[in-house]
């Protein structure tokens, strides 16, 4: 009896070992890998982020609206600067928990060095730059860290810019044409590491140009970059853009999708834009004619037009083409930066020509003469206005450039503003989610920037002071 008990015990131990030996492999679903391939994560980070920053809300209803590329023709609260707190929270939380978290995951897992890591660093810096330009002080050095998820400190913009400029410089140095393949996840350059390097350098030039008045070293570094134009985006064929594949919600341009998939028609082109583009061949791309066959912009912050067809809708190329790409950075912007940094009229004219080519139109001699004359009459105003025009479709960047340069000077506080006498908003409002999750650091950031009770006004952005 004793021997039988011993053998039973041995058998149970053996069975136990047999059951646990391959437990992990048996209970792993091969169709649901625990670690998502990095190229898949890159798809998510690029697609989600660009669709948000260039989409119907963050772009058209807030940044591009306040920059007066667009005007509201119904539900016009935001055109009076009456924002929706849930929208601001969605954009903030959506960027941190979506594309930025995905990119940090890539950086944590990708080999160092590798093209995959460099691409993630470039996009991370690109998105963080938009975030700080919209909100000001934001979590950066302690953001995306698991042990600081709920209470990261808010860094000042000078600290953030220094970090982003270095990150972009490091990323550019890391790209290797003979290195690893980014796979199907590269929605921007289809795996071309040389073009990714140009993109990283061009974004760095944008930040250096924006902050050059705050740090002399940035002006010097910018000149070094501009002295090697082959290291920057050098033609429209090299533009950083995300394409779309079909007319479905996830496959189409978000501006198209807002109208055709979501059934919304809340925006038209603004009167400010149309009036400044008299004689400009790009106007036929940016806007459609109204019911009388004319280009008529909707004045920002005024009553709804009746009928809607009395004003010019956003152009068919943007609103009715599901495959229209979203531009992250263009050759025209490189030339505008060069023109500003070097007081270079020819670069200014070349930038306008490049922008026209980008949108498939050819400027005539009369138009080029007119914009040249405008430059001679006031270079800063002409440059700022033309760059703002060229940025149509990228509301966040247009809003930043207006706040930095003050041009176009025709962009002014709207009638019936919810905050009369305050001017155009200076920033996005911090999200309500931070009030509960990170209240102490949030209040410190608000105080440091002298932000008022509206959340929209206070000190200018660091680079605009």
Buried (B, 14 or more C-beta within 10 A) or exposed (E): EEEEEEEEEEEEEEEEEEEEEEEEEEEEEEEEEEEBEBBBBBBBBBBBBBBBBBBBBBBBBBBBBBBBBBBBBEEBEBBBBBBBEEBBBBBBBBBBEBBBBBBBBBBEBBEEBBBBBBBBBBBBBBBBBBBBBBBBBBBBBBBBEEEBBEBBBBBBBBBBBBBBBEBBBBBBEBBBEEBBEBBEBBBBBEBBBBBBBBBBBBBBBBBBBBBBEBBEEBBEBBEEBBEEEEBBBBEBEBBBBBEBEEBEBEBBBBBBBBBBBEEBBBBBBBBBBBBBBEEBBBBBBBBBBBEEEEBBBBBBBBEEBEEBBBBBBBBBBBBBBBEBBBBBBBBBBBBBBBBBBEEBBEBBBBBBBBBBBBBEBEBEEEBBEBBBEBBEEEBEBBBBBBBBBBBBBBBBBBBBBBBBBEBBEBBBBBEBBBBEEBBBBBBBBBBBBBEEBBEEBBBBBBEBBEBEEBBBBBBBBBBBE
